[in-house]
Amino acid sequence: MPKLTRESFHVLQSNAKNALRLSEQQTSVLICAGTGCIAGGSLKIYENLKAECEKRNLNVYVGLFHESDEEESIHIKMSGCHGFCEMGPLVHIEPLGVMYIHVKPEDCQEILEKTVLGGEIIDRLVYHLDGVAYPKQEDIPFYKLQHRVVLENCGKSDAEDIREYIAKGGYAAFEKALFDMTDVDICNAIVDSGLRGRGGGGFPAGRKWDSVRRFKAPQKYVVCNGDEGDPGAFMDRSVMEGNPHSVLEGMLIAGRAAGCTEGYIYVRAEYPLAVNRLKAAIANAEELGLLGENILGSDFSFRIHVNRGAGAFVCGEGSALTASIEGNRGMPRVKPPRTVEHGLWAQPTILNNVETFANVPLIIRNGAAWYRSIGTGNSPGTKAFALTGNVNNTGLIEVPMGTTLRKIIFDIGGGIKNGKKFKAVQIGGPSGGCCCASAEHLDLPLDFDSLKKIGAMIGSGGLVVMDEDNCMVEVARFFMRFTQNESCGKCVPCREGTKRMLEILDRILANEGTLEDLDLLEELADTITNTALCGLGQSACKPVQSTLRYFRDEYLRHVVDHHCPICNKEKPHPVIDADKCKGCGKCRKTCPMEAISGSPKQVHTIDPEKCVNCGACVSSCPFGAIAASKEG
């Protein structure tokens, strides 16, 4: 088809909006096709629903633009992630506004007959809380208390239909930036908005763009960091899967602002759905002439490539990422020079993450003042978080910057599972640290500057909630093992220091640690933080540092008492076989915790509350009567 000009883009835009209005007057069934719901069978639901329609000779269409002589048609489409992952697979029916949870393929017939055709709500499929049914998505507390901006269209649009994206205002910001704004205007708009990078560090995006703009170079690049490697984080994945054109549009605007002609999206190979949808989005944009040479008839040309990473966590760091795109081993380099002056192929490069780019079209379209009206003064806008762990409502959320942990965990998240007490939340991936459960921290606003005060950082935006049954020493070890395994090995502090810290944590959790080990942990953490080559290494010790700071008593239970009540609940405890025990008393005499009782020549017993699993009784029993077994 002919490439779009500015004038023909306006025609397409108008037609798309008209088609959307008509579509909204007819029945639409949106089936969540994010990774989580697909794993739960949503693709089968999609196929079953179409098959049920065909059985009844109902007119079905799957794209915004369709040819039909029938006034009544059913629009069945796959959307991106709705966010309420705990309740998936999800099915949303418009214009009724009904959302069904935990849908199974065998429910399709009933949904079609009762709801789609009959307008009847199926009570067993709607969300219930405290005896109250919530048929409509916007009424569910999980959604009602959010402010969805970047994620607004992820669960409401066909993720693979570029025309629906255009109908909802897509590429209008790019058109404005291309024809009505100068490069300086664009950079100033991003600076004035206060947009800070959503990848972790929170560096002002506009300043970065303006720095690249000022450099004179034969080639400049725009790179999107989609290498989301943090445990428990899936925000960027959901945006790439559910609204890929928002990322492309943000990169286009960045390219126009800084004079770049090439863009790269670096995506984890473990995100095959995101890769496929990005590639499809790029192909659709190229077909319309929104990517490629002389876009919309202008002198601006821009191409975007998708580069799949090999799963190395360190490639989330800027210089390692660009090295990987170049075909080299993903390892960080010494800075300065920074990426803005010496980035991809040693050229000036804009490097931002997925969520940052997805914010850009909204800022250009609605204005910097609108963006600053959301969030806090130093951290404007919203932030998407992946809420996981021991919380009732897990999933993808978006809230204004400055929203408190209390509101996120207890209001949006529905509180702690099984009525347990909240203990901590791990923020921002392995390098984020753990916030403690004090009232001060629960009511702390989640923004870049506030979190620094307690030794945490927003990072990727993962929120892993922990309850009273989580030992924070074990939590620290989990994240330290992750960072140690993912260390690229280039610099000694990170390569060797994290290994030593992990060894100490292993020793402490085996109840063999000492008070000197705690001092050594702190010394090593300070050394690594101050001397590691890259930002990942410099922040690798935050989980240990923050747990030592806020949960030191749990470390002391291991190294002083040699007994942790929390770990003790989970570990297998020795038990005495009554048929083999002769009542010799050797086990009772060798037990350092006096956990064994019994009279001579009588069967002895072990008190699991006192037992620390030292193994002394097992090795001392001459009759083989004691063996480890899980506590019953």
N, C-alpha and C positions, 0 to 999 in steps of 0.2 A: 504494500500500500504506500501511497505518497507520504513523504515525511511532513510532519506538521510544521506550519508556520505559526507565528503569533496569532494571526487571524483565524486560521483553521483550528488552532488549539481552543480558542474561545468558543467556536462552534461545537467542538467535541465536548467541552466543558458544559455548555448549555444543554446539549442533548443528554449528557450523562446525568445532569441534575434532574431533568424531566423524567428520564427513565427511573431514577431513584424514587422520585415522588410517586410514580405509578406503582413501582415495586412495593413501596411502603403501604399502599392501599390494599395490596393483596397479601395472602398468607405467605409468610416466609418461615422456613425452619432452618435454624442455624445449629449445626452440629459442631461441637468443639473438636478441632483437629490439631490441638497442640500435642506435644510428645506424650504427656501424661495420659490424656484421654485416648489417644491412639493406642497406647499400651493397654488401656482398659477396654478396647473394642469399638471405638467410635467409628472407624472406617466400615466395620460390619454393620453398624447402625445406619450409616449413610446409605449403603447398598441395599439393606433391607427395606428402608423407608422408600427408596425409589422403586423397588420391586413391588411393594404393596400398592403404590400409586398406579403402577403399570397394570396390575391386576384389575384395578377399578377403572381403567381407561382415563385416568386423570391427567391433565396436561401439566407436565413438569418442565421447568427450565432451571439451568444451573449457572447462568451468567446474567449480568445486569441487563445487557442488550439481548433481546430474543425476538423471534418471529412467531407470532401466534395470533390466530383469528379469534381465539376464545377470550372472552372478557375475564373469566376466572382461571387463573393459573396458580400453581404452587411453586414457589421459589425455594429450592433446597440447595443449601450451600454449606461449605466447610469454612468455619471461622478459625481465627487464631485462639490462643489460650484465653479462657474466661477468667482465670486466676484462682478459682475456688477448687483447687486441685484435690483437696480432701474428699470432695463430693462427686468427682467425675466418674464416668463420662457425663457431660452436661449437654442438654438440648434446650434451645431457646426458641420460642414460638411467638412470632409477631403477626399482626399488631396486638395480640392479646397481652403480650409482655410476660408470658408464662415461662418459667425456667424449671426444667425437670433435672433431678439429680440421680446419680447411680443408675442411669438408664442402661438397660440390657437390650441386645438385638431382638430378643423375643417380645419386648415391649412395643415395638414399632407398630404392629397392627392396632393395638389399643390406642396408642397416641394418635394415629391417623384417624381412626373412626370417631373417637370420643372428643379429642381436642381440635385437631385440624379441621375436621368436617363438622363436628357437632358443637364446638365451642365449650365443651365441658372440661373442667379441671380434674385431673386424676390426683386425688389427695395423697395416695401412697408414694407418688413420685416427686412431690414438692418438698422443700426444705421445712423442717419443723424445729423449733427451739422453745423449750420450756412449755410444751403443749400448744404453742401457737404456730399455725401454718403460714408460710410466706411464699405464695405462688409467684410473686413478681420479684425479679432480681433486685430492682432498686430499693425494695423494702427490707431485704435481708441485711441485718446489722453488719455483716462482713463487707458488703458493698456500700451501704448507706453512709458509713463513716469514712470512706475513702474520698479522695479527690483525684479521679483518673483523668489525666491529660495525655501523657505519652501512651498510656495503655487504653485510651478511650475506644479506639477502633479495633483493638486486637480481638475482642470477643463479639464484635458487632458487624464485621465486614468479611466478605470473602477474601481470604488472604492472597488469592492468586488472580484476582480480577483488578487490573490496573484502572479500568474505567470506573469501578466503584470507588476506588481511591480518589480519582479525579472528581467524581461527583460530590465527594465529601470535602472538597477543598484542596485535594492533593495537587502538587506541582504549581499551585497558584503563587506560593511564596517564592519558588524558584523563578517563575516568570517575572514577578515583581523585582527580584534581585537582579535578574538578567537585563531588564530593559529600563527600569525606573530608578535604580540605585547604582552608585559608583562603588568601586571596591572599598574605598574609605567609608562610605555610608554603611555598607554591610558590616565591616569590622566594628565601627562605632556602635551599631545597633546591638551587636553581641556583647560588646564591652558594657554598654549602658544597661543591658538586661541583667548583668551580674551572673550570667551563666558560668558555673564552675564545672570542671570535668567530673563526670559521674563515675570514672574508673577507679577512684580511690583517693588520689592526692588532692583533688579539689582545686586545681590550678585554674585561674580565669581563662576561659576558652577564647574570648575576644582578644586578649593580649597575645596569646599564642598565634592566632590567625594573623594579627597585625604584624607580628615579628616576621612571619614567613612572607607576608605581602611586601615588606620593605626590602627583602633580600633580592638582589639581581642575580639570576641564575638561568642557565639554558633550559632547565627542566625543574619543576617542583611537583610534589606529590601530596595527595590526601590519603591517609591510611586510617582505616577503621579497625579498632581492636575489638574483635569478637571472640577472643580467646578466653573464654570464661571458665577458668580452671578451679575456682574455689569450691570446696565441699559445701553443698547446701545452697548454691547460687544458681539461678536459672532465669534472671531477668532479661539479659541480653538475648538469650536463646529465644525467649517468648516473643520479644519484639521482632527479631529476624524472621521467626516463623509466622507471626500474626500480622505484622505491618511492615514488610520489608521495604516498601516504597518510601516510607518515612525516613529510613536510613539513607537510601539512595538520594533522596531530595536534599537532605542535610549535607551530604558529601558534595553534591552539585553546587550548593550555595557556598560551601567552603572553598571549592575550586574556583568559583567565580570571584570570591573575595580576595584570594591570595595569588591568582594567576596560575593555577595548576591545571594541567590537562589530563592527568592520569590519577586514578584512584584504585586502591586495593582494600578489600575486606578480608581480614585474616580471621578465619573461623576454625574452631575445633573440628577435627575430622569426626569426633564423636557426636557431632550435631548434624547428621545426614539430612534431616528434614529442613533445617535452617539453610544448609548449603543448597538444597534443591530449590527452595522457594526464593532464595536470593538470585540464583541463576535464572529462574523463570522470570522474576521481576526485571532483571537486567535485560533479558531477551525481549520482553514486552515493551520496555522503555525504549530500547533500540529500534524496535519495529515502528514505534510511533514517532521516532526522531527526537525523543527527550534525552537520549544519550547518543553519543557519536560525534560526527562532524557537523559543524555549523548548526547547532541546536536551535530549533524554532526560527531558522532563517538568519540567525545572528552570526557573528564571527567567533563565537565561543564554542570550543570543542572539548569534550570530556568523555573519557571512557573509564569504566569500572571493571575490575577483575576480582574474582574470588580465589583466595589462596587458602588451602586447607592445612592446618597445623597438624603436627604429629603427636599431640597430647602432652607436650612438655609444659609444666606449670610455669617455668621461667620465661616462656615465650609470651606471657602476659606483660612482661617488662618491655618497654618501648624499644630499646636498642637490640635486645634479643629477638624481638618480633621482626624488626626490619631485616636483621641478619638472616632470619629464617626465610623471609620472602625472597631474599637474594639468592637462596639456595645453599646458604652456609649453615653450619651448626648454630642453633639458637642459643647464643651466649651474650650476656651483657658486656658493654665496653665502658671504659672510663669516661666520665663526664666531668667538666665540659670537654668538647663541644656538645650542646644539646641537640635534640632531634630537629628543632626548628631551623637550625643552621647546617646540621650534618646528620641527616636522617637516611631515608631510603636511597641506596646507591650514592651516598655521600652528598645528597642534595637537600635543600630546605624542604621540610616535611611537616604538614599538619597531622598530628596523631591524637585522635580522640576515640572514646569507646562508643558502642552502639547507642546507648541511652542519650549520650551527649548530642550526637548527630540527630537523633529523633526529636530532640527539643527544638532544634534550629528552625525548621519550617514554621512551627507554632509562634516563635518569637518574631520572625519576619512578617508573618501574616497578621498577628494580633498586636504587635508592638512591644517595646521594652517595658513600658509602664505597666501593661497588663501582666507581663511575666513577674515583675517586681511586686505586684500586688499579692502574689502567692509566696508563702514561705517566710523567711526572716530577712532582715536587712543585709546581712553578710552571706546568707545562703538562700537566695531566692529560688522560686520554682518548687517543683515536686521531686520526690525520689521514689523509685520503685524498689521494693524489698522482697526478697524471697523469705517468707516466714515458715520456718520448719522447726522440728524438734518436739518437745513435750508440751505442745499447745493444741487446743481442740481444733482450731481452724487453720490448717496449714494451706499455703498457696502463695500466689503472687499478689502483692498489694501495692498501691501507690498513694502516698500521703504528702501533704505539704511539708517542706523542710521545717524542722523545729517541732514536729509532732513528738509527743513524749512516748517513752517506752511503755508506760502504763496504758496509754490509750491503744497502742498497737497490740500489746500482748493480751490485755484483759477485755478491751471493748471490741476491737476488730478480730483478734485471735480467739476470743471466747474463753480466755483463762487457761489454766494449766489442766492437763488431762488427769482424770481420775481424782480430782479434788486435791491434788498434791500442792505443796508449797513451792512458790517460785524461788529459785536460787540465783540464777544468772542467765545472761544471754550473750552468746558469742557473736560479735558484730564484725562484719566485713571480711570474712574468710580467715584463713590461717594467720594472717598478720594483723587481724583486727583487735585482738584482746578480748577479755571477758569482763563485762560490767557486773558489778555486784548487786545484791538485792536490796540495798538500803533505799529508804524513801527518797533520798537525795538523787540517787541514780535512776530510780524508776520514773521520777518526774523530770529527769534531765531532757531537754529538747534534743532531738536527733538532728544535728547539723554539724558541719565540718569543724567549727571552732569549739563548740561545747564538748565534743567527744575527745578532743585533744587533751582537755583538762583532766580526764580520768584515765589517760593512757590507752584510749581506743581510737578507732578511725572508722569512717563509713566504709571505706574499701569498696568492694564489689557490691555491697548491699545485702549480703546474706545475714539473716538473723536466726541463729540456732538457740532455741529456748531450752534451758535446763531446769530440772526440779530438784527437790530435796534428796532424791536418790542418786544424783550424779556426784561422784567424787571429783573435785576440781583438779586434783593432781593427775587423775586419769585423763581428764579432758585436756590438760596441758600436754600430757604425753602423746595423746592422739594427734594433736596439731603439730607438735614437734616432730613426730615420726613422719608426718606428711611433708613438712618443709624439708626435713633432712633427706628424704627419698627424692624430692623434687629439686634439690640443689644441683645446679649445673656443674659444680665442682671447680669453677674457674678461680675463685678466690679462697684463700686459706681460712679466713675467719668463718665463712659460711660452711665450707666443706668440712672442716675439722671441728669447728666450734659447735655446730648443731649436733654432730655425732657424739661429742663428749657430753653435751647437755642431755641427749637422749639416754646415754648410758647411766647418768646420774639419776634421771627420772625412773629408769627401770629398777635401779638399786633401791630407791626410796619406796617405790610401790611394792617391792619385795620385802618391805619392812627391814631393810638392811642399811638404810641410809643414816647419816649423822647430821648434826647441826652444822658441821663444817661444809657439808654438801650444799646446804642452802646458801651459805655465803659464796661458795664456788659457782653455783647456778647464777647468782646475781652478778658476780664478776664477769663470767663468760657472756652473759646477756648484754652487759654494758659494752664489753669489748667488741662483740659481733655487731651490735647496733651502730657503733661509732666507726667501724673499720670495714664493713662489708662493701663490696663493689657496687651493688645495685640496690634499688629500693626494696626489692623482695627480701634480700638478705638482711638489710637494715631493720626490717620490721618483723623478721621471722621469730624473734624472741618475745614478742608482745604477749602471746598467751601465757607464757611462763612468768613474765614480769608482772602482768596484771593479776594472775592468780596468787602469786606470792604476796602481792600488795594487799589484796582484798580477802584472800582465803588462806592466810598463813597458818591458821589453826589446823587446817586439814593436812598441811605438810607436817606440822608438829605431831599430829596423831601418828603419822607413819614413822617419823624419825625418833621421837621421844617415847611414845607409848607403844610403838611397834604394833599398833592395832588401829585399824580404821573401821568404825562401825558400818560405814556405807559399803566399802569394798568387801567387808566380812559377810554381808548379806548375799553377795553375789557369788563368792567363791565357794568351791566344794569344801566341806568340812570332814575331817576324819570321823569315822564311826567305828564302834567296837562290836565285833561279831560275838553275840552272846554264846553261841555254840562253841567258839574257839577260846574265849577268854577263860583263864584259870584263876584270875584274881591275884596274880603274883605281885602287883603293885609297882612294877618297874616303870610303866608309863606314867603313873601318878607322880612318882619321884622325879622323873626327868622333865615333866611339863613345866616350863618357866612361868606360865601364866596361872598355874594352879587351877586349870580348867577341868581336870579329871578327878573324879571322886569315886569312892567305893571301899568296902571293907575287905580285909584279907580273905582270900579264897572265894570271894563273891564277884559277880560280873560288875565291871566298872563302867562308868558312863562319862561322856565328854559334853561339857556345856558349850554349845556353839557360840554363845555370846561372849565368852572369855577366850575362846580359841582363836589364835592368830595364824594358824596353818604353818607353823614352823617346821613340822614334820618330825620332831623329836620323838614323839610317841610311836610313830610308825616304825622308825628305825630301831627303837629300843625293845619292842615287843618280841620276845623269843618264840612266840607261838603263831606269828603271822595273823593275829586276831584284829589288827587295826588296818583299815584301808580307807582311802579318800572316797567320799561319796557325796553327792549333792544333798544338801539339807532338805529334808522332807517337809 
